[in-house]
């Protein structure tokens, strides 16, 4: 009986559940719910249920964004997955983290040089301070490049993990700077 039920549902382009609900409604059994239309269920392909573990505010945000897009949550999630570029692969995240760590190390070096320059100027050692002129000429560009990189990497690239995340957070060692 099951193969006949599956074949009939597939032929009509509805889920087995929708077919059973229709049969029960025709027999006068069950509630007053109308059966789901073929456009909204199955489309001849088997459907599966998946679950997402989200914090309550994250779930509300997901539902609100789906509603704003005029899509059911499942279709919205699938569209986001297919949009390409929204979520980085682990290797991409690691490469970006390495770039940010390197940029932080460079910025720490700039900070040290500025501190040394300041102390030379306080002592009146202007000739010794002149060796930093080239570094000062590129300082604005270096800081802006670091800020641009930081902003890119931090802006919505890595969702804030919820308190209930099952994945332990990795600790990254601070780079050693000369």
Secondary structure per residue as TSV (DSSP state, phi and psi in degrees):
chain	resnum	aa	ss	phi	psi
A	1	X	-	360.0	-36.0
A	2	X	H	-62.7	-43.1
A	3	X	H	-61.0	-37.5
A	4	X	H	-66.5	-39.3
A	5	X	H	-64.6	-45.9
A	6	X	H	-62.7	-42.5
A	7	X	H	-64.3	-42.0
A	8	X	H	-66.1	-43.0
A	9	X	H	-62.7	-43.2
A	10	X	H	-64.1	-41.1
A	11	X	H	-63.6	-34.7
A	12	X	H	-87.7	-10.1
A	13	X	T	74.3	30.6
A	14	X	S	-127.0	166.3
A	15	X	-	-77.1	162.1
A	16	X	H	-60.1	-41.0
A	17	X	H	-60.0	-43.0
A	18	X	H	-64.2	-39.2
A	19	X	H	-64.7	-42.4
A	20	X	H	-65.7	-41.8
A	21	X	H	-61.3	-41.2
A	22	X	H	-61.7	-44.3
A	23	X	H	-63.9	-41.3
A	24	X	H	-66.9	-40.1
A	25	X	H	-64.8	-39.8
A	26	X	H	-65.3	-30.8
A	27	X	T	-85.0	-2.6
A	28	X	T	80.4	20.2
A	29	X	-	-107.4	141.2
A	30	X	S	100.1	-171.5
A	31	X	-	-78.9	-167.8
A	32	X	S	-98.4	12.9
A	33	X	-	-64.9	140.0
A	34	X	-	-84.0	146.0
A	35	X	-	-66.3	150.4
A	36	X	-	-67.1	145.2
A	37	X	-	-76.7	154.9
A	38	X	T	-60.0	-26.2
A	39	X	T	-68.5	-27.7
A	40	X	T	-99.1	-10.1
A	41	X	S	-128.6	126.0
A	42	X	-	70.5	-50.1
A	43	X	T	50.6	37.8
A	44	X	T	79.7	-4.6
A	45	X	S	-110.4	140.5
A	46	X	-	-64.0	142.6
A	47	X	-	-110.0	150.9
A	48	X	-	-128.1	155.8
A	49	X	-	-101.4	134.5
A	50	X	-	-123.2	158.9
A	51	X	-	-120.9	146.8
A	52	X	-	-120.9	132.6
A	53	X	-	-96.8	112.3
A	54	X	-	-131.9	154.8
A	55	X	-	-67.7	156.8
A	56	X	H	-56.8	-42.5
A	57	X	H	-67.9	-33.1
A	58	X	H	-67.7	-40.5
A	59	X	H	-63.9	-41.2
A	60	X	H	-63.5	-41.0
A	61	X	H	-63.1	-44.5
A	62	X	H	-59.8	-47.5
A	63	X	H	-62.8	-40.5
A	64	X	H	-66.2	-42.0
A	65	X	H	-65.9	-39.9
A	66	X	H	-63.2	-43.8
A	67	X	H	-63.0	-42.1
A	68	X	H	-60.8	-36.9
A	69	X	H	-78.5	-8.6
A	70	X	T	72.3	31.6
A	71	X	S	-126.7	151.5
A	72	X	-	-64.9	155.1
A	73	X	H	-56.8	-44.3
A	74	X	H	-61.5	-42.9
A	75	X	H	-66.7	-38.8
A	76	X	H	-62.7	-45.6
A	77	X	H	-61.9	-44.2
A	78	X	H	-62.2	-42.0
A	79	X	H	-62.4	-40.0
A	80	X	H	-65.4	-39.9
A	81	X	H	-64.8	-41.5
A	82	X	H	-78.2	-11.6
A	83	X	T	-67.6	-16.8
A	84	X	S	59.4	114.0
A	85	X	S	113.2	-13.4
A	86	X	S	-73.1	-34.6
A	87	X	S	-124.5	131.2
A	88	X	-	-86.8	149.1
A	89	X	-	-72.5	159.3
A	90	X	H	-55.5	-41.1
A	91	X	H	-64.5	-37.9
A	92	X	H	-67.0	-42.0
A	93	X	H	-62.6	-42.2
A	94	X	H	-64.4	-40.6
A	95	X	H	-64.7	-41.2
A	96	X	H	-67.4	-39.1
A	97	X	H	-64.4	-39.0
A	98	X	H	-64.1	-40.7
A	99	X	H	-64.2	-41.1
A	100	X	H	-66.9	-41.0
A	101	X	H	-61.9	-43.1
A	102	X	H	-64.0	-42.1
A	103	X	H	-64.0	-39.5
A	104	X	H	-62.1	-40.0
A	105	X	H	-63.7	-41.4
A	106	X	H	-63.9	-41.8
A	107	X	H	-64.8	-35.6
A	108	X	H	-64.7	-38.4
A	109	X	H	-64.1	-41.6
A	110	X	H	-60.5	-42.0
A	111	X	H	-61.5	-42.7
A	112	X	H	-62.7	-44.4
A	113	X	H	-62.6	-39.3
A	114	X	H	-64.4	-40.9
A	115	X	H	-61.6	-43.1
A	116	X	H	-67.0	-41.1
A	117	X	H	-60.9	-43.6
A	118	X	H	-60.5	-44.2
A	119	X	H	-67.7	-35.6
A	120	X	H	-63.9	-42.6
A	121	X	H	-67.0	-36.8
A	122	X	H	-62.8	-34.3
A	123	X	T	-82.4	-6.2
A	124	X	T	82.3	14.2
A	125	X	-	-86.0	69.6
A	126	X	H	-64.7	-40.9
A	127	X	H	-62.0	-41.9
A	128	X	H	-67.0	-33.0
A	129	X	H	-71.6	-22.7
A	130	X	G	-62.6	-23.2
A	131	X	G	-64.5	-17.2
A	132	X	G	-90.6	-0.1
A	133	X	H	-56.5	-47.1
A	134	X	H	-62.3	-40.1
A	135	X	H	-63.0	-39.6
A	136	X	H	-68.6	-32.2
A	137	X	H	-64.1	-31.7
A	138	X	H	-101.4	0.7
A	139	X	H	-58.3	-47.4
A	140	X	H	-59.4	-45.4
A	141	X	H	-65.1	-39.6
A	142	X	H	-63.6	-45.6
A	143	X	H	-65.9	-43.6
A	144	X	H	-63.7	-38.2
A	145	X	H	-63.2	-42.4
A	146	X	H	-63.2	-45.5
A	147	X	H	-63.3	-39.8
A	148	X	H	-63.9	-44.3
A	149	X	H	-62.5	-46.1
A	150	X	H	-60.5	-46.4
A	151	X	H	-62.3	-42.3
A	152	X	H	-61.7	-44.9
A	153	X	H	-72.3	-31.6
A	154	X	H	-90.1	-20.4
A	155	X	S	-78.1	98.8
A	156	X	S	60.0	7.3
A	157	X	S	-74.3	-42.6
A	158	X	S	-115.9	104.4
A	159	X	-	-58.9	142.5
A	160	X	-	-63.9	122.6
A	161	X	-	-65.3	142.5
A	162	X	-	-76.4	164.6
A	163	X	T	-63.1	-22.2
A	164	X	T	-100.4	16.4
A	165	X	-	-60.1	139.0
A	166	X	S	-90.1	-6.1
A	167	X	S	-99.2	125.3
A	168	X	-	-67.4	144.2
A	169	X	-	-79.8	135.3
A	170	X	-	-84.4	140.6
A	171	X	-	-99.4	132.0
A	172	X	-	-107.1	135.1
A	173	X	-	-68.3	146.5
A	174	X	-	-72.6	142.4
A	175	X	-	-70.5	145.8
A	176	X	-	-84.5	134.2
A	177	X	-	-119.9	137.8
A	178	X	-	-68.3	360.0
